[in-house]
């Protein structure tokens, strides 16, 4: 429970939840090895191989059409060599973070829908980044996947207040952060940014997540925040038609669209392209898991 006598901030909420929402040891071990040039791909692969379930999911992912390699990849060390250490680290994070949030009140969120929409946002953000010639566009997949992670912290730590927010917003995703700001004095985006920071994720990630609602005030990673903001608008609809896309696209202020290299027609094509990737990645991410 949160102490009612203590002024609550996004930072204090996360800091008081570090043990509850901590990443697994294997992620931190891999992170240290990735940042130490003395370790080889083989040695990193050997560490990942100690977790058979994680190894299986990673190999399924790298052999899926999501990556599109011609020849089969049958070892983690080969996966590291082919897709790169940083990419594999991102996949470990993606598969690990699902396990962190396994006790969220079911009356507040359907976790299957939550992760499906999160994968949708990640895929769209990654494709947008690639089309906009962003270097290392894969980081935008993680930003999209984690964009609403702050809501899960709020649901777990402040379930009654979160329930009031949802009811007052009539479950309208656009109104939720407005009411959160009024009732709690911060939003799910603030909490998500603080959680990313506490996990020592790259600055680009926690800044994109923190400023996804107001990308124009982002600091060093404004383009990332801008791309993530646009992707979040389209992540709740998993089937698109041109009328819906046109309506949503026209509602985005020009200055928020100006940094990406697509017009509406090209963006609609990108959304259609995303569908198969979303389905495949979600099925693999959810492999062997039960969402409650």
Backbone torsions as a table, in degrees:
resi	resn	phi	psi	omega
1	UNK	NA	151.2	179.1
2	UNK	-91.3	133.3	179.3
3	UNK	-68.0	118.5	-177.2
4	UNK	-67.4	-18.4	-178.5
5	UNK	-86.8	-5.3	-178.7
6	UNK	-103.4	133.6	177.1
7	UNK	-66.0	120.1	-174.6
8	UNK	-88.9	131.9	173.6
9	UNK	-129.8	165.7	177.0
10	UNK	-59.0	-41.0	-179.5
11	UNK	-64.6	-45.8	-178.1
12	UNK	-67.4	-33.9	178.0
13	UNK	-63.2	-44.2	179.9
14	UNK	-70.2	-44.3	-179.0
15	UNK	-61.6	-31.8	177.4
16	UNK	-80.0	-0.4	-175.7
17	UNK	-123.9	12.7	-173.0
18	UNK	-58.4	-42.8	-179.9
19	UNK	-66.8	-40.1	-178.3
20	UNK	-67.0	-39.2	-175.4
21	UNK	-115.8	56.2	-179.8
22	UNK	-102.9	145.1	177.5
23	UNK	-74.7	153.6	-178.1
24	UNK	-65.1	155.7	-177.8
25	UNK	-57.4	-35.7	-176.3
26	UNK	-62.9	-33.4	178.2
27	UNK	-64.6	-45.6	-179.1
28	UNK	-66.6	-34.5	178.0
29	UNK	-65.8	-43.4	179.1
30	UNK	-66.7	-39.6	179.1
31	UNK	-57.9	-44.0	179.4
32	UNK	-64.5	-41.2	-179.0
33	UNK	-68.2	-39.2	180.0
34	UNK	-60.9	-36.8	-177.1
35	UNK	-89.5	7.0	178.6
36	UNK	-119.7	109.3	-175.0
37	UNK	-63.8	-9.5	-180.0
38	UNK	-72.8	-19.7	-177.5
39	UNK	-91.6	137.7	-179.5
40	UNK	-94.5	168.3	176.4
41	UNK	-59.8	-37.9	179.6
42	UNK	-61.8	-43.7	-178.6
43	UNK	-67.4	-38.6	177.3
44	UNK	-66.4	-41.3	177.8
45	UNK	-61.5	-36.8	179.7
46	UNK	-65.5	-35.4	177.8
47	UNK	-67.7	-46.3	179.7
48	UNK	-63.0	-36.5	-178.0
49	UNK	-64.0	-17.3	177.4
50	UNK	-68.6	-17.1	176.9
51	UNK	-110.0	94.3	-174.6
52	UNK	-58.7	-40.5	-178.1
53	UNK	-65.2	-43.1	178.3
54	UNK	-64.8	-43.9	179.8
55	UNK	-58.9	-43.9	-179.0
56	UNK	-63.0	-44.5	-179.2
57	UNK	-64.8	-41.0	-179.7
58	UNK	-64.6	-42.1	179.7
59	UNK	-66.8	-37.0	175.6
60	UNK	-62.6	-40.9	-179.2
61	UNK	-64.8	-49.0	-175.7
62	UNK	-71.2	-18.4	177.3
63	UNK	-95.4	1.9	-179.7
64	UNK	-85.4	169.9	178.3
65	UNK	-68.5	-12.2	176.7
66	UNK	-57.7	-34.5	176.3
67	UNK	-102.5	-34.5	172.1
68	UNK	73.1	33.1	177.0
69	UNK	-76.4	144.9	-175.8
70	UNK	-73.2	-44.1	-177.6
71	UNK	-99.7	152.4	-177.7
72	UNK	-71.5	138.0	176.9
73	UNK	-103.2	116.2	-171.1
74	UNK	-112.0	-0.5	175.9
75	UNK	-135.3	152.4	179.2
76	UNK	-64.1	-39.7	-179.0
77	UNK	-63.0	-37.3	176.4
78	UNK	-68.2	-37.5	177.1
79	UNK	-61.0	-42.3	178.4
80	UNK	-61.1	-44.0	-178.2
81	UNK	-64.1	-41.3	-173.7
82	UNK	-79.9	-49.2	-175.3
83	UNK	-92.2	-12.4	177.7
84	UNK	97.4	148.6	-176.0
85	UNK	-64.1	-42.0	-177.6
86	UNK	-64.3	-41.3	179.2
87	UNK	-64.4	-42.2	-179.9
88	UNK	-66.2	-37.8	176.2
89	UNK	-59.8	-39.8	178.2
90	UNK	-63.7	-40.0	178.5
91	UNK	-66.4	-38.2	176.5
92	UNK	-61.5	-42.7	178.1
93	UNK	-62.5	-45.5	-178.2
94	UNK	-60.8	-42.7	-178.5
95	UNK	-76.5	-27.9	-178.9
96	UNK	-77.0	-37.1	-172.0
97	UNK	-67.4	-26.3	177.1
98	UNK	-62.5	-35.5	-178.8
99	UNK	-72.8	-22.5	-175.8
100	UNK	-67.6	-37.3	-174.8
101	UNK	-106.2	81.0	-176.0
102	UNK	-119.6	13.7	-177.9
103	UNK	-140.3	47.1	-178.0
104	UNK	-94.0	134.1	179.7
105	UNK	-53.2	123.2	-174.9
106	UNK	-69.5	-18.2	178.9
107	UNK	-77.3	-12.0	179.6
108	UNK	-97.3	-29.7	-174.8
109	UNK	-156.5	141.2	170.3
110	UNK	-90.3	110.3	-172.0
111	UNK	-67.0	-29.7	176.3
112	UNK	-63.4	-47.4	177.1
113	UNK	-62.5	-39.5	-178.4
114	UNK	-59.2	-49.9	-176.9
115	UNK	-73.8	-31.4	177.0
116	UNK	-64.2	-44.2	178.2
117	UNK	-68.1	-33.5	178.4
118	UNK	-66.7	-42.7	176.3
119	UNK	-63.5	-41.4	177.2
120	UNK	-56.4	-47.4	-179.6
121	UNK	-63.1	-41.0	-179.8
122	UNK	-63.6	-45.0	-179.6
123	UNK	-64.6	-45.3	-180.0
124	UNK	-63.0	-43.0	180.0
125	UNK	-62.5	-41.6	179.8
126	UNK	-64.7	-44.3	179.6
127	UNK	-65.9	-39.6	176.2
128	UNK	-60.6	-43.2	-179.5
129	UNK	-63.4	-42.1	179.2
130	UNK	-63.5	-43.8	180.0
131	UNK	-66.1	-25.8	179.5
132	UNK	-94.0	12.2	176.4
133	UNK	58.9	37.0	176.2
134	UNK	-79.0	131.0	177.1
135	UNK	-68.0	141.7	178.9
136	UNK	53.9	53.5	-175.5
137	UNK	-61.2	-19.0	-177.4
138	UNK	-60.3	-26.3	-179.5
139	UNK	-64.2	-25.9	178.6
140	UNK	-71.7	-24.3	173.6
141	UNK	-62.7	-45.5	179.2
142	UNK	-64.3	-40.2	178.5
143	UNK	-59.3	-42.8	178.6
144	UNK	-67.8	-43.2	179.6
145	UNK	-59.7	-36.2	-174.7
146	UNK	-100.1	7.2	-168.5
147	UNK	-62.3	-30.3	-179.1
148	UNK	-111.3	22.3	-178.2
149	UNK	-62.8	-27.3	178.1
150	UNK	-63.3	-30.4	178.8
151	UNK	-64.3	-34.8	-179.3
152	UNK	-68.6	-35.0	175.0
153	UNK	-63.9	-45.0	179.2
154	UNK	-63.4	-42.5	179.4
155	UNK	-62.8	-36.7	-177.9
156	UNK	-77.4	-42.3	-174.0
157	UNK	-90.2	-30.9	-177.6
158	UNK	-130.3	61.1	-173.6
159	UNK	-63.6	-41.4	-177.9
160	UNK	-67.5	-44.2	179.0
161	UNK	-65.7	-40.0	178.4
162	UNK	-63.0	-38.7	177.9
163	UNK	-63.1	-41.3	177.5
164	UNK	-63.0	-42.4	179.0
165	UNK	-60.0	-47.7	-178.3
166	UNK	-61.9	-41.4	-179.0
167	UNK	-69.2	-41.9	178.0
168	UNK	-64.2	-34.3	178.5
169	UNK	-81.7	-5.1	-176.0
170	UNK	54.3	36.4	177.3
171	UNK	60.7	23.2	176.3
172	UNK	-85.3	116.4	-174.3
173	UNK	-60.7	-30.9	-179.5
174	UNK	-71.6	-32.1	-177.7
175	UNK	-83.7	-24.2	-175.7
176	UNK	-53.8	-52.7	-178.8
177	UNK	-64.8	-29.6	177.5
178	UNK	-64.1	-46.0	-179.3
179	UNK	-72.7	-35.5	174.8
180	UNK	-57.7	-45.7	-179.4
181	UNK	-60.9	-40.6	-179.4
182	UNK	-69.8	-41.3	-172.9
183	UNK	-89.7	-34.1	-173.6
184	UNK	-111.6	-20.7	-179.1
185	UNK	81.7	11.4	170.7
186	UNK	-159.8	169.5	-175.4
187	UNK	-117.6	172.3	176.3
188	UNK	-58.6	-31.1	179.8
189	UNK	-66.7	-40.5	176.8
190	UNK	-61.4	-43.8	-179.3
191	UNK	-66.0	-43.4	178.8
192	UNK	-61.3	-41.0	177.7
193	UNK	-62.5	-41.6	179.3
194	UNK	-67.4	-37.5	178.4
195	UNK	-65.6	-43.3	177.4
196	UNK	-60.0	-38.3	178.7
197	UNK	-66.9	-41.8	-179.2
198	UNK	-66.4	-26.6	176.5
199	UNK	-83.7	1.8	-179.3
200	UNK	59.2	36.3	174.9
201	UNK	-75.4	161.7	-178.0
202	UNK	-55.9	150.3	179.8
203	UNK	-54.6	-37.7	-178.3
204	UNK	-60.5	-34.6	-179.1
205	UNK	-72.8	-51.7	-175.4
206	UNK	-71.2	-25.6	177.4
207	UNK	-74.8	-41.5	177.6
208	UNK	-61.0	-43.8	-179.5
209	UNK	-66.2	-44.9	-176.9
210	UNK	-65.8	-34.1	-175.0
211	UNK	-107.4	19.2	-178.0
212	UNK	-62.1	-27.8	-179.6
213	UNK	-83.8	-26.1	-178.3
214	UNK	-134.8	66.6	-173.0
215	UNK	-62.6	-23.5	-178.1
216	UNK	-68.5	-16.9	179.2
217	UNK	-102.3	6.1	175.5
218	UNK	-62.5	157.3	-173.7
219	UNK	-96.2	-95.2	-173.7
220	UNK	-80.4	-15.7	-173.1
221	UNK	-128.2	52.5	-177.1
222	UNK	-65.2	-39.0	-179.5
223	UNK	-62.8	-42.3	177.8
224	UNK	-59.5	-45.5	-180.0
225	UNK	-64.0	-38.0	-179.5
226	UNK	-65.4	-46.5	179.3
227	UNK	-63.5	-44.2	179.9
228	UNK	-62.4	-42.3	179.7
229	UNK	-56.7	-46.5	-179.2
230	UNK	-66.1	-41.5	-179.9
231	UNK	-62.3	-37.5	-177.9
232	UNK	-64.7	-28.8	-178.8
233	UNK	-66.4	-27.3	-174.4
234	UNK	-107.8	9.2	-173.2
235	UNK	-87.3	-12.8	-178.6
236	UNK	-86.0	-23.1	177.6
237	UNK	-96.2	117.8	-176.9
238	UNK	-96.0	-7.0	173.2
239	UNK	-129.8	130.7	-173.1
240	UNK	-117.3	147.3	165.6
241	UNK	-128.0	165.3	-173.1
242	UNK	-64.7	-34.2	179.5
243	UNK	-65.1	-44.3	179.5
244	UNK	-63.6	-46.6	-179.6
245	UNK	-62.2	-42.2	179.1
246	UNK	-60.8	-43.6	-179.3
247	UNK	-63.1	-46.1	-179.3
248	UNK	-68.6	-40.6	-178.2
249	UNK	-63.1	-45.1	-178.2
250	UNK	-65.8	-25.2	-178.7
251	UNK	-77.6	-13.7	-179.7
252	UNK	-81.2	126.2	179.1
253	UNK	-55.6	144.8	-176.5
254	UNK	-55.3	-42.7	-176.7
255	UNK	-64.2	-23.2	178.1
256	UNK	-83.9	-18.9	178.0
257	UNK	-96.0	-16.0	-169.5
258	UNK	-67.9	-20.7	-176.5
259	UNK	-87.3	-9.8	178.0
260	UNK	-102.3	154.0	-169.1
261	UNK	-98.5	42.8	-178.6
262	UNK	-135.3	146.5	168.7
263	UNK	-96.9	-178.4	-174.5
264	UNK	-61.7	-42.8	-178.6
265	UNK	-63.7	-43.6	178.7
266	UNK	-65.1	-36.3	179.8
267	UNK	-67.3	-38.6	177.0
268	UNK	-61.3	-42.1	177.4
269	UNK	-61.7	-39.8	178.6
270	UNK	-62.8	-42.1	179.7
271	UNK	-63.0	-40.9	177.4
272	UNK	-65.1	-38.5	178.1
273	UNK	-62.5	-32.8	-175.6
274	UNK	-70.2	-24.0	-168.9
275	UNK	-57.8	-46.7	-178.1
276	UNK	-67.9	-39.8	176.9
277	UNK	-60.8	-41.8	179.9
278	UNK	-61.6	-48.2	-178.4
279	UNK	-60.3	-48.2	-177.1
280	UNK	-65.4	-46.6	-176.1
281	UNK	-66.1	-39.8	-179.7
282	UNK	-63.9	-44.3	-179.7
283	UNK	-60.4	-39.0	-179.7
284	UNK	-75.0	-38.9	178.0
285	UNK	-63.5	-37.4	-177.0
286	UNK	-86.8	-2.5	-176.7
287	UNK	-55.9	121.7	177.9
288	UNK	77.6	6.3	-179.3
289	UNK	-111.5	155.1	173.0
290	UNK	-120.7	127.5	178.1
291	UNK	-98.7	132.2	179.6
292	UNK	-117.8	NA	NA
